C-alpha cells in the first residue's frame, strides 16, 4: 500500500525527473532574464545622446491683458538643434498662453531668447516649460 505522500505525488505528477526539469527551467529562465536585462542596460547607456541641454528661466516682462514676453537661456553643445515649449500662467497657475519654439543650431553654447506669447487672459508669469532635443 502506498503512503499518502506517494499518492499525492502520483496524483499531481511529481517525480524525481519533474523536479530536475523545474530546477533546470528556473535556471534557464534566470539566465535569459540576466542576458536580456544586461543587453537593455548596455543599449540604454550607449545609445543615449551625448548632448547636454540646460535651460534657465530669466523672467518675464511687458505683461498686457493679451500678451507677455518670456525671457530664458538655453545652453547646449554648439551645432545642436533644440525645441522649447514656453508657457504663460494666470494667478491660478492655469496655462493661458503656450508656444513651441524651434531653435536652430548655432556655434555658441549659451544663448538668451525673448519670446512674446499671446494669452487668453491676463498672465501673471511666463517661463520655459521644457526644452528637448528633436
Protein Blocks (a to p, Z undefined) as FASTA:
>chain_A
ZZfklmmmmmnopafklmmmmmmmmmmmmmmmmmmmmmmmmmmmmmpcfbdcddddebde
hiafkbccddddddddehiacddddddddfkopafbdcdddddddfbfbdcdddddddfb
dcfbdcdfbdcdZZ
